[in-house]
């Protein structure tokens, strides 16, 4: 394990090592249990403290202290959070050497860590070799594949989990529902199971169900979930308002925003963005402007998304027949990576039969061609 202290993946590792030595020096009688507790406590803090936890673990190990599987799993998690990838791989070797890789706690941490690094094959290898698997390890591997939209694999793993008589938890449902945006039938079956097992009472699970139905275009079902929630948080409201806004159901979005106000629930920047987007789609310029002003009065700083909605509303209303207005707006969206919005403006321009004049400034043809190509790439990818 001496090599682990020489990895040097962070400029602050020497400083952290000094901190770890200082901690131990100030408490010479540190027992293995106390050492385990210190590592566990530090691993739950910010990244700087996680570096402390990692180096403290290495220092304790070098002193020959017995470190349990819980401490090992904490150290492995810290490696991903702090970017110490090489150290994480060596810790995996350490768990194998000491026979801890077969434990549910260490195995699950390794699965999550490899998944976050995009190494799904390594994550599955760890999962496959685990002799005993519980809901945590199953959820870890399902969540890992869900991060990269491996829908078929997630579906198969979820079925195998059920066959193994392992009951899913709230995180399992959130992970599986998050990948059902284009699979309404699968999403409905998962939501049905969620209802049967009582996890529909969990706010974050129901929020994911709302988003799933909204992305599938089933706003009726999304609203049904929203209406029957025993308690709603800000994410619940934003999810349903965003869904209605996305499909141009402006009146419903406005009604929900008013309901938020009547229930003394303060909208955040996302709430206002959903409303502004809805106003933009419906051409409600005045309402959008009032909403924008209200947002500023409430002390919220508008971001580029909010400004783009206002620009879109006003420019197109003031100059509805000006082709250059559409081109500039499309280029504005493209410059910040909003290719779907840029494509919408171009489509609207084409439907209106608007064309730009043949003249152009130096380099504009190349820029337009570049934007057009990137729009096509965006449409192909999505």
VMD Tcl script that draws the C-alpha trace (Angstrom):
set ca {
  {0.00 0.00 0.00}
  {3.02 2.32 0.17}
  {2.62 3.02 -3.55}
  {-0.78 4.51 -2.90}
  {0.79 7.36 -0.95}
  {3.02 8.14 -3.92}
  {0.24 8.40 -6.53}
  {0.22 12.21 -6.49}
  {-3.05 12.63 -8.35}
  {-3.74 15.92 -6.55}
  {-1.49 18.87 -5.84}
  {-2.71 18.80 -2.26}
  {-1.92 15.14 -1.51}
  {1.25 15.99 0.41}
  {-0.71 18.50 2.44}
  {-3.46 15.95 3.07}
  {-0.92 13.32 4.08}
  {0.51 15.81 6.55}
  {-3.02 16.39 7.88}
  {-3.54 12.66 8.28}
  {-0.24 12.29 10.14}
  {-1.14 15.26 12.35}
  {-4.48 13.69 13.24}
  {-2.76 10.49 14.24}
  {0.05 12.31 16.06}
  {-2.45 14.25 18.16}
  {-4.13 11.00 19.12}
  {-1.41 8.36 19.34}
  {-3.79 5.85 20.91}
  {-6.08 5.79 17.90}
  {-7.68 2.37 17.76}
  {-8.83 0.60 14.63}
  {-12.42 1.46 15.51}
  {-11.62 5.13 16.01}
  {-9.67 5.15 12.77}
  {-12.60 3.59 10.92}
  {-14.94 6.18 12.41}
  {-12.67 9.07 11.43}
  {-12.43 7.89 7.83}
  {-16.21 7.37 7.64}
  {-16.95 10.83 9.06}
  {-14.53 12.61 6.71}
  {-15.87 10.73 3.68}
  {-19.32 12.29 4.18}
  {-18.01 15.87 3.93}
  {-16.89 18.02 0.99}
  {-14.19 17.00 -1.48}
  {-11.39 18.51 0.60}
  {-12.44 16.40 3.59}
  {-12.81 13.37 1.33}
  {-9.17 13.77 0.38}
  {-8.39 13.80 4.09}
  {-10.44 10.63 4.52}
  {-8.61 8.89 1.68}
  {-5.14 9.74 2.93}
  {-6.09 9.00 6.52}
  {-7.20 5.56 5.37}
  {-3.87 4.99 3.63}
  {-1.92 6.19 6.66}
  {-3.88 3.92 9.01}
  {-3.38 0.97 6.69}
  {0.35 1.63 6.53}
  {0.45 1.51 10.33}
  {-1.06 -1.95 10.24}
  {-4.45 -1.10 11.68}
  {-7.38 -3.37 10.88}
  {-9.80 -1.52 8.59}
  {-13.27 -2.94 8.05}
  {-15.33 -3.26 4.87}
  {-17.33 -0.15 5.75}
  {-14.13 1.93 5.85}
  {-12.89 0.40 2.61}
  {-16.16 1.24 0.86}
  {-15.94 4.83 2.15}
  {-12.40 5.16 0.81}
  {-13.42 3.74 -2.58}
  {-16.26 6.27 -2.86}
  {-13.85 9.09 -2.00}
  {-11.60 8.10 -4.91}
  {-14.31 8.87 -7.46}
  {-15.40 12.11 -5.77}
  {-11.84 13.46 -5.66}
  {-10.78 12.16 -9.07}
  {-8.20 9.75 -7.63}
  {-8.96 7.09 -10.23}
  {-5.63 5.28 -10.01}
  {-5.91 5.04 -6.25}
  {-9.41 3.61 -6.61}
  {-8.13 0.83 -8.86}
  {-5.40 0.02 -6.35}
  {-7.96 -0.02 -3.54}
  {-9.91 -2.56 -5.58}
  {-6.78 -4.71 -5.67}
  {-6.48 -4.21 -1.91}
  {-10.04 -5.44 -1.36}
  {-9.30 -8.57 -3.42}
  {-6.09 -9.20 -1.48}
  {-7.93 -9.04 1.84}
  {-11.06 -10.83 0.63}
  {-13.31 -7.79 1.05}
  {-14.34 -7.55 -2.59}
  {-16.95 -10.23 -1.98}
  {-18.66 -8.21 0.74}
  {-21.89 -6.49 -0.24}
  {-20.72 -3.12 1.05}
  {-17.37 -3.03 -0.79}
  {-18.79 -4.67 -3.90}
  {-21.59 -2.12 -4.16}
  {-19.14 0.78 -3.72}
  {-16.91 -0.65 -6.45}
  {-19.91 -1.05 -8.79}
  {-21.00 2.57 -8.23}
  {-17.45 3.87 -8.61}
  {-16.74 2.05 -11.87}
  {-20.16 3.11 -13.21}
  {-19.51 6.78 -12.50}
  {-16.24 6.46 -14.41}
  {-18.07 4.94 -17.38}
  {-16.38 1.55 -16.90}
  {-19.58 -0.50 -17.05}
  {-17.81 -3.72 -17.98}
  {-15.68 -3.53 -14.82}
  {-18.77 -2.65 -12.78}
  {-20.65 -5.68 -14.09}
  {-17.60 -7.91 -13.53}
  {-17.59 -6.94 -9.83}
  {-21.35 -7.48 -9.63}
  {-21.18 -10.87 -11.36}
  {-18.50 -12.17 -8.96}
  {-20.39 -11.17 -5.81}
  {-21.64 -14.41 -4.16}
  {-24.42 -12.59 -2.31}
  {-26.33 -9.64 -3.71}
  {-28.88 -7.45 -1.96}
  {-31.06 -4.55 -3.09}
  {-28.12 -2.13 -2.74}
  {-25.86 -4.07 -5.11}
  {-28.69 -4.67 -7.61}
  {-29.65 -1.00 -7.51}
  {-26.00 0.04 -7.95}
  {-25.61 -1.92 -11.19}
  {-29.04 -0.87 -12.53}
  {-28.31 2.80 -11.73}
  {-24.92 2.45 -13.41}
  {-26.42 1.31 -16.71}
  {-29.25 3.84 -16.37}
  {-26.69 6.67 -16.33}
  {-25.76 5.73 -19.88}
  {-29.32 4.98 -21.11}
  {-28.79 1.25 -21.51}
  {-32.54 0.63 -21.41}
  {-32.61 -3.02 -22.49}
  {-29.88 -4.02 -20.04}
  {-31.59 -2.14 -17.20}
  {-34.88 -3.84 -18.02}
  {-33.24 -7.26 -18.04}
  {-31.39 -6.62 -14.78}
  {-34.59 -5.41 -13.13}
  {-36.38 -8.60 -14.21}
  {-33.52 -10.75 -12.88}
  {-33.65 -8.83 -9.62}
  {-37.36 -9.60 -9.28}
  {-36.74 -13.26 -10.12}
  {-34.14 -13.37 -7.35}
  {-36.92 -12.29 -4.95}
  {-35.15 -9.00 -4.20}
  {-37.62 -6.19 -3.56}
  {-36.67 -2.84 -5.16}
  {-36.23 0.27 -3.04}
  {-36.93 3.92 -3.82}
  {-33.57 4.43 -5.55}
  {-34.22 1.40 -7.76}
  {-37.52 2.89 -8.91}
  {-35.96 6.30 -9.57}
  {-33.16 4.71 -11.62}
  {-35.48 2.58 -13.75}
  {-38.14 5.26 -14.27}
  {-35.49 7.76 -15.40}
  {-34.78 5.72 -18.55}
  {-38.42 5.20 -19.60}
  {-38.81 8.50 -21.49}
  {-39.33 6.66 -24.80}
  {-40.82 3.48 -23.35}
  {-44.29 4.33 -22.04}
  {-45.40 0.70 -21.67}
  {-42.36 -0.22 -19.61}
  {-42.75 2.95 -17.56}
  {-46.38 2.14 -16.79}
  {-45.46 -1.34 -15.56}
  {-42.78 0.10 -13.27}
  {-45.19 2.75 -11.99}
  {-47.77 0.04 -11.30}
  {-45.23 -1.90 -9.24}
  {-44.26 1.32 -7.49}
  {-47.91 1.79 -6.51}
  {-48.27 -1.82 -5.35}
  {-45.20 -1.63 -3.12}
  {-46.17 1.71 -1.59}
  {-43.24 3.70 -2.96}
  {-45.62 6.13 -4.65}
  {-45.77 7.84 -1.23}
  {-42.11 8.84 -1.65}
  {-42.01 12.36 -3.11}
  {-38.82 11.87 -5.14}
  {-40.17 8.64 -6.66}
  {-43.46 10.29 -7.69}
  {-41.51 13.25 -9.10}
  {-39.63 10.83 -11.34}
  {-42.93 9.27 -12.42}
  {-44.27 12.71 -13.37}
  {-41.17 13.42 -15.46}
  {-41.36 9.99 -17.08}
  {-44.98 10.42 -18.18}
  {-44.32 14.00 -19.33}
  {-41.36 12.91 -21.47}
  {-43.51 10.15 -22.95}
  {-46.14 12.75 -23.88}
  {-48.79 11.40 -21.51}
  {-49.64 14.58 -19.58}
  {-52.95 13.11 -18.39}
  {-51.09 10.39 -16.48}
  {-48.43 12.83 -15.32}
  {-51.10 15.10 -13.86}
  {-52.86 12.11 -12.26}
  {-49.66 11.26 -10.37}
  {-49.24 14.91 -9.37}
  {-52.84 15.23 -8.15}
  {-52.67 12.10 -6.00}
  {-49.38 12.92 -4.26}
  {-49.93 13.21 -0.48}
  {-47.29 15.93 -0.36}
  {-45.54 17.93 -3.07}
  {-42.23 19.78 -3.09}
  {-40.94 22.43 -5.49}
  {-39.58 19.77 -7.85}
  {-43.07 18.26 -8.12}
  {-44.55 21.59 -9.23}
  {-41.70 22.37 -11.61}
  {-41.94 18.92 -13.21}
  {-45.64 19.18 -14.00}
  {-45.45 22.84 -15.10}
  {-42.50 22.01 -17.34}
  {-44.45 19.15 -18.88}
  {-47.47 21.30 -19.72}
  {-45.21 24.07 -21.05}
  {-43.34 21.64 -23.27}
  {-46.54 20.62 -25.04}
  {-47.90 24.15 -25.37}
  {-50.60 23.75 -22.70}
  {-50.02 27.29 -21.50}
  {-53.31 27.81 -19.67}
  {-52.70 24.76 -17.50}
  {-49.13 25.88 -16.77}
  {-50.34 29.36 -15.78}
  {-53.06 27.87 -13.58}
  {-50.52 25.70 -11.76}
  {-48.18 28.65 -11.25}
  {-51.06 30.58 -9.68}
  {-51.84 27.58 -7.46}
  {-48.25 27.63 -6.24}
  {-48.69 31.24 -5.19}
  {-51.99 30.50 -3.40}
  {-50.29 27.74 -1.42}
  {-47.50 30.10 -0.32}
  {-44.94 28.09 -2.27}
  {-42.24 30.39 -3.68}
  {-41.31 29.61 -7.30}
  {-37.61 29.32 -8.10}
  {-35.66 30.12 -11.28}
  {-36.74 26.83 -12.86}
  {-40.42 27.57 -12.17}
  {-40.14 30.93 -13.93}
  {-38.22 29.39 -16.82}
  {-41.01 26.85 -17.35}
  {-43.60 29.64 -17.37}
  {-41.56 31.86 -19.69}
  {-41.06 28.97 -22.06}
  {-44.81 28.35 -22.05}
  {-45.49 32.03 -22.82}
  {-42.98 31.93 -25.65}
  {-44.68 28.93 -27.28}
  {-48.12 30.55 -26.95}
  {-47.00 34.04 -28.03}
  {-48.06 35.59 -24.71}
  {-45.55 38.42 -24.81}
  {-47.10 40.66 -22.14}
  {-47.58 37.83 -19.66}
  {-44.02 36.70 -20.24}
  {-42.70 40.19 -19.61}
  {-44.71 40.54 -16.38}
  {-43.42 37.17 -15.22}
  {-39.84 38.22 -16.01}
  {-40.26 41.47 -14.02}
  {-41.81 39.56 -11.11}
  {-38.87 37.19 -11.10}
  {-36.45 40.09 -10.70}
  {-38.60 41.66 -7.95}
  {-38.45 38.36 -6.06}
  {-34.67 38.63 -5.97}
  {-33.93 35.92 -8.54}
  {-31.17 36.63 -11.04}
  {-32.26 35.79 -14.61}
  {-29.96 33.44 -16.50}
  {-29.36 33.07 -20.24}
  {-32.34 30.71 -20.57}
  {-34.71 33.35 -19.17}
  {-33.32 36.12 -21.37}
  {-33.54 33.94 -24.48}
  {-37.27 33.42 -23.88}
  {-37.85 37.19 -23.57}
  {-35.75 37.92 -26.66}
  {-37.66 35.32 -28.65}
  {-41.03 36.74 -27.63}
  {-40.28 40.40 -28.35}
  {-38.21 40.10 -31.52}
  {-40.69 37.88 -33.34}
  {-43.68 40.03 -32.33}
  {-42.03 43.32 -33.27}
  {-40.65 42.04 -36.58}
  {-42.76 39.02 -37.61}
  {-41.95 39.39 -41.29}
  {-38.23 40.09 -41.00}
  {-36.14 37.11 -42.12}
  {-32.96 38.45 -40.47}
  {-34.74 38.45 -37.09}
  {-35.36 34.72 -37.40}
  {-31.79 34.09 -38.56}
  {-30.29 36.08 -35.68}
  {-32.53 34.34 -33.16}
  {-31.63 30.92 -34.57}
  {-27.95 31.83 -34.41}
  {-28.37 33.02 -30.82}
  {-29.84 29.67 -29.82}
  {-27.16 27.80 -31.76}
  {-24.34 29.79 -30.13}
  {-25.37 28.55 -26.68}
  {-26.06 24.98 -27.81}
  {-29.88 25.12 -27.92}
  {-30.06 23.27 -31.22}
  {-33.69 22.19 -30.83}
  {-34.81 25.82 -30.36}
  {-32.65 26.91 -33.30}
  {-34.24 24.22 -35.47}
  {-37.74 25.36 -34.40}
  {-37.01 28.94 -35.46}
  {-35.61 27.79 -38.81}
  {-38.69 25.63 -39.36}
  {-41.03 28.54 -38.53}
  {-39.09 30.76 -40.91}
  {-39.48 28.18 -43.68}
  {-43.21 27.80 -43.03}
  {-43.65 31.58 -43.37}
  {-41.73 31.52 -46.64}
  {-39.13 34.01 -45.37}
  {-35.71 34.19 -47.00}
  {-32.61 36.23 -46.29}
  {-31.07 38.49 -48.91}
  {-28.23 37.06 -51.03}
  {-25.70 39.46 -49.53}
  {-23.63 38.39 -46.56}
  {-20.59 39.49 -44.64}
  {-17.24 37.76 -44.89}
  {-17.35 34.40 -43.19}
  {-21.13 34.36 -42.65}
  {-21.64 31.60 -45.23}
  {-19.15 29.39 -43.42}
  {-20.78 30.11 -40.04}
  {-24.27 29.38 -41.40}
  {-23.05 26.12 -42.93}
  {-21.41 25.15 -39.63}
  {-24.61 25.90 -37.68}
  {-26.70 23.94 -40.20}
  {-24.41 20.92 -39.96}
  {-24.43 21.02 -36.16}
  {-28.24 21.27 -36.17}
  {-28.44 18.18 -38.36}
  {-26.02 16.34 -36.06}
  {-28.17 17.33 -33.06}
  {-31.33 16.03 -34.76}
  {-29.61 12.76 -35.70}
  {-28.26 12.22 -32.18}
  {-31.61 12.97 -30.57}
}
mol new
graphics top color blue
foreach p $ca { graphics top sphere $p radius 0.5 }
foreach p [lrange $ca 0 end-1] q [lrange $ca 1 end] { graphics top cylinder $p $q radius 0.2 }
display resetview
